[in-house]
Amino acid sequence: MPATSPAREKCRTCRLHSLCLPRELPQGDTSELARIVQTRRPMKRGTYVLQAGGHFQSIFAVRTGSVKTSTLLPSGDEHISGFHLPGEILGLDAIASRSHPSTSVTLETSHVCEIPFTELEHLSERIPALQRQLLRIMSRELSTEQSTTHLLARRSAEQRLAMVLLDFSQRFANRGLSARHFRLPMSRSDLANYLGLAPETMSRTFRRLEARGLLSIAGKAVVILDPIALAELVDGASGGS
């Protein structure tokens, strides 16, 4: 998967400026970061961004499209651990071991930016704001991991689905998109895997939430009709499993 020329000023003009690494960086520092960032050609659906066991050299920022991250269980089954939207970072979980513990694959045609980590480290030593942003991103990733653990612990199927839909609602809103009308990037089977549910349970759960008037679904398109009631469900209203 060959890389094209460095991104140059793309970081400064990117619409994801406030979500990705350049957040709060002065223009001159953003230009220095852009110098080391490499953009890749459009990646078709199902293309590997990184693979488990691969040597850690870079982190990646999703620019357009979406990516799923998964690990292989001892049984040989895939366990999906996350879905990544534009402005989110991949590969941070390999910093300590210097080997990627998970695999990331595009869910649709996507663009990613590759950031060589050694060069990023050297740059962050000279730019304190960049170093602070790296720490913020790592903290965000840890928080997301903890949220996923909480998501699967002692929660009904309806509560799990409600939580992930509200999470996507907020993430889309952070990107200037609708918080109530959006398209899920993953398949129902991938979402079921992520939530620890059987595919048939996933389908029934969508239908139950729709029957309760909380949302409307058409394929991957979701309309949240009652976000308050959906949040109340997450906060403790009983839901079926």
Secondary structure as GFF3:
##gff-version 3
##sequence-region A 1 241
A	DSSP	beta_strand	3	6	.	.	.	ID=ss1
A	DSSP	alpha_helix	10	13	.	.	.	ID=ss2
A	DSSP	alpha_helix	27	36	.	.	.	ID=ss3
A	DSSP	beta_strand	38	40	.	.	.	ID=ss4
A	DSSP	beta_strand	48	50	.	.	.	ID=ss5
A	DSSP	beta_strand	58	64	.	.	.	ID=ss6
A	DSSP	beta_strand	67	72	.	.	.	ID=ss7
A	DSSP	beta_strand	78	84	.	.	.	ID=ss8
A	DSSP	beta_strand	89	90	.	.	.	ID=ss9
A	DSSP	three_ten_helix	92	94	.	.	.	ID=ss10
A	DSSP	beta_strand	103	106	.	.	.	ID=ss11
A	DSSP	beta_strand	111	116	.	.	.	ID=ss12
A	DSSP	alpha_helix	117	126	.	.	.	ID=ss13
A	DSSP	alpha_helix	128	152	.	.	.	ID=ss14
A	DSSP	alpha_helix	157	174	.	.	.	ID=ss15
A	DSSP	beta_strand	181	183	.	.	.	ID=ss16
A	DSSP	alpha_helix	188	195	.	.	.	ID=ss17
A	DSSP	alpha_helix	199	211	.	.	.	ID=ss18
A	DSSP	beta_strand	215	218	.	.	.	ID=ss19
A	DSSP	beta_strand	221	224	.	.	.	ID=ss20
A	DSSP	alpha_helix	227	235	.	.	.	ID=ss21
###
